[in-house]
Amino acid sequence: MVKLCVIGTGYVGLVTGTCFAATGQRVVCVDKDASKIERLNRYEIPIYEPGLEEMVKENASAGRLTFTTDLAAALRDVDLAFIAVGTPPTHDGEADLSAVFAVAQELAAHTARDLVIVNKSTVPVGTNAQVQKLVSDAAHDIQVVSNPEFLKEGGAISDFMYPDRIVIGVRPGHDRARRLMERVYHPLNLSNTKIVWMNPESAEVTKYAANTMLAMRISFMNELAVLCEEVGADVQSIRMGVGSDPRIGSQFLHAGPGYGGSCFPKDVKALVAAARRHGIELELADATNRVNVRHRSFLVRKLKRHFGGDLAGKRIAIWGLAFKPGTDDIRESPSITTIEFLLNEGCEIVGHDPEAMENVREMFGDSVTLVDDAYDAVKDADALMLLTEWREFQYPEFGRIHELMRTPVILDGRNIWVTYKLGEQGFEYAGVGIQHESA
Ligand SMILES: NC(=O)c1ccc[n+]([C@@H]2O[C@H](COP(=O)([O-])OP(=O)(O)OC[C@H]3O[C@@H](n4cnc5c(N)ncnc54)[C@H](O)[C@@H]3O)[C@@H](O)[C@H]2O)c1
């Protein structure tokens, strides 16, 4: 049996370690954050990811999954070490690789046998080669593999257990690495069709290419949405009209408040920055980011126009704070920039989210009021903004909302209530890229 360890127990590392353990393999998960490890040892999950808590409990109590802060001890008998630490953006848009390099150096210093380092963090092209060089003086042979992760928060377990593809970048001659990767992924690759082998440079670019292409679709639809509102067109119809073409496909064509999350914004910028270092201007990727940055203020500008150019003193209810449903992650969430814009305009904000309120409280403290009941948020509100399309917001009691609000203005940032004829129910209703409805 391959013995493996995973360093970094965030969204990617914890899911990776737990899912490998669920296939019967022995996994040690390592994190430098002692409080995280303490919680995990009590089977408490530091993040919200559907189904993960039960899986951690099951595999940890079966002895297949353990948690520690002690990397040296964790490395005992380990053949494969997965790096899944964060690679946040620096101020100039590059990926900060300090955690990746630090972990690689620790691995090289502590391994007591030949080792394969698998980089799962999203890193710019050339990082594999840098890590390989960094560990070249180790006492044992270390082969470095690139294995970017494609899981989606909110559906991470099924994405990991039933992958569309497993991208593995391995250098020619690194046969031990290739063999171990085949073995560790065997349970997820029973059809023998999932692994896409390539060199590490291609694997590194593949990850950024996938995220940038998806982000590009969103930015394009958001640009079209702005045009639609000007010319009397409907972005929803256009989405269906173009998405039904199998060459285009229907996913990632929803206009909204702009893309967010821990990956798209930073990965698009990091791809542009990495290309620039090689003297290449990736204009489409750069424009994707610029459109998104501009679009982030779209909803607030619209609200301001509605209130005659002045939002000072307005009480705004926000439903949905996580960057998408199914997660508590608020990194680069559209709700964060929206809140910042609204606070700058002098608004009072009352927010609600099923999972992300603790993280928002940590970020904004007392400047945003957070309430456990979505209807408490709309009480005396001048406008309701829907920013995350959680399932529980799909069919709210609009009669009750109308009664509770000071002025019945709804800005539906995800176009989930478009078909409800809210104008006829007494609301001023607007979405993104659709025609407004008046009471
Ligand atoms: N979140 C996603 O949906 C997703 C999807 C695919 C790829 N990725 C990529 O995977 C990587 C990890 O992302 P994440 O969202 O899981 O990050 P995260 O911030 O949730 O978790 C990173 C973890 O690494 C730990 N860590 C940092 N430095 C360490 C060190 N020196 N030793 C031990 N532990 C250390 C941190 O304490 C933290 O728990 C990033 O490169 C990200 O771009 C993320």
The ligand as a MOL file (V3000), in Angstrom:
LIG
                    3D

  0  0  0     0  0            999 V3000
M  V30 BEGIN CTAB
M  V30 COUNTS 44 48 0 0 0
M  V30 BEGIN ATOM
M  V30 1 N -10.2880 26.0940 -2.9010 0
M  V30 2 C -10.4820 25.5670 -4.1080 0
M  V30 3 O -11.6160 25.4180 -4.5580 0
M  V30 4 C -9.3170 25.1220 -4.9480 0
M  V30 5 C -9.5480 24.3200 -6.0650 0
M  V30 6 C -8.4770 23.9030 -6.8350 0
M  V30 7 C -7.1800 24.3250 -6.5150 0
M  V30 8 N -6.9950 25.1270 -5.4250 0 CHG=1
M  V30 9 C -5.6080 25.5100 -5.0970 0
M  V30 10 O -5.1550 24.6620 -4.0440 0
M  V30 11 C -4.2960 25.3860 -3.1580 0
M  V30 12 C -4.8640 25.3410 -1.7570 0
M  V30 13 O -6.0960 26.0240 -1.7540 0
M  V30 14 P -7.1080 25.9710 -0.5100 0
M  V30 15 O -8.3190 26.7040 -0.9050 0
M  V30 16 O -7.2150 24.5820 -0.0180 0 CHG=-1
M  V30 17 O -6.2570 26.8390 0.5530 0
M  V30 18 P -6.5690 27.0840 2.0920 0
M  V30 19 O -6.0950 28.4410 2.3840 0
M  V30 20 O -7.9950 26.7010 2.3960 0
M  V30 21 O -5.6280 26.0190 2.8440 0
M  V30 22 C -4.2370 26.0650 2.8400 0
M  V30 23 C -3.7420 25.3870 4.1160 0
M  V30 24 O -2.3260 25.2710 4.0580 0
M  V30 25 C -1.8010 25.4960 5.3570 0
M  V30 26 N -0.3820 25.8610 5.2630 0
M  V30 27 C 0.1590 26.9820 4.7280 0
M  V30 28 N 1.5000 26.9290 4.8280 0
M  V30 29 C 1.8140 25.7630 5.4150 0
M  V30 30 C 3.0350 25.1310 5.7950 0
M  V30 31 N 4.2110 25.7350 5.5790 0
M  V30 32 N 2.9750 23.9260 6.3830 0
M  V30 33 C 1.8000 23.3200 6.6130 0
M  V30 34 N 0.6050 23.8640 6.2860 0
M  V30 35 C 0.6110 25.0690 5.6990 0
M  V30 36 C -2.6800 26.6040 5.9160 0
M  V30 37 O -2.6230 26.6580 7.3390 0
M  V30 38 C -4.0620 26.1760 5.3980 0
M  V30 39 O -4.7290 25.3350 6.3180 0
M  V30 40 C -4.1880 26.7940 -3.7490 0
M  V30 41 O -3.0670 26.8590 -4.5680 0
M  V30 42 C -5.4470 26.9160 -4.5720 0
M  V30 43 O -5.3090 27.8370 -5.6250 0
M  V30 44 C -8.0160 25.5310 -4.6330 0
M  V30 END ATOM
M  V30 BEGIN BOND
M  V30 1 1 1 2
M  V30 2 2 2 3
M  V30 3 1 2 4
M  V30 4 1 4 5
M  V30 5 2 4 44
M  V30 6 2 5 6
M  V30 7 1 6 7
M  V30 8 2 7 8
M  V30 9 1 8 9
M  V30 10 1 8 44
M  V30 11 1 9 10
M  V30 12 1 9 42
M  V30 13 1 10 11
M  V30 14 1 11 12
M  V30 15 1 11 40
M  V30 16 1 12 13
M  V30 17 1 13 14
M  V30 18 2 14 15
M  V30 19 1 14 16
M  V30 20 1 14 17
M  V30 21 1 17 18
M  V30 22 2 18 19
M  V30 23 1 18 20
M  V30 24 1 18 21
M  V30 25 1 21 22
M  V30 26 1 22 23
M  V30 27 1 23 24
M  V30 28 1 23 38
M  V30 29 1 24 25
M  V30 30 1 25 26
M  V30 31 1 25 36
M  V30 32 1 26 27
M  V30 33 1 26 35
M  V30 34 2 27 28
M  V30 35 1 28 29
M  V30 36 1 29 30
M  V30 37 2 29 35
M  V30 38 1 30 31
M  V30 39 2 30 32
M  V30 40 1 32 33
M  V30 41 2 33 34
M  V30 42 1 34 35
M  V30 43 1 36 37
M  V30 44 1 36 38
M  V30 45 1 38 39
M  V30 46 1 40 41
M  V30 47 1 40 42
M  V30 48 1 42 43
M  V30 END BOND
M  V30 END CTAB
M  END
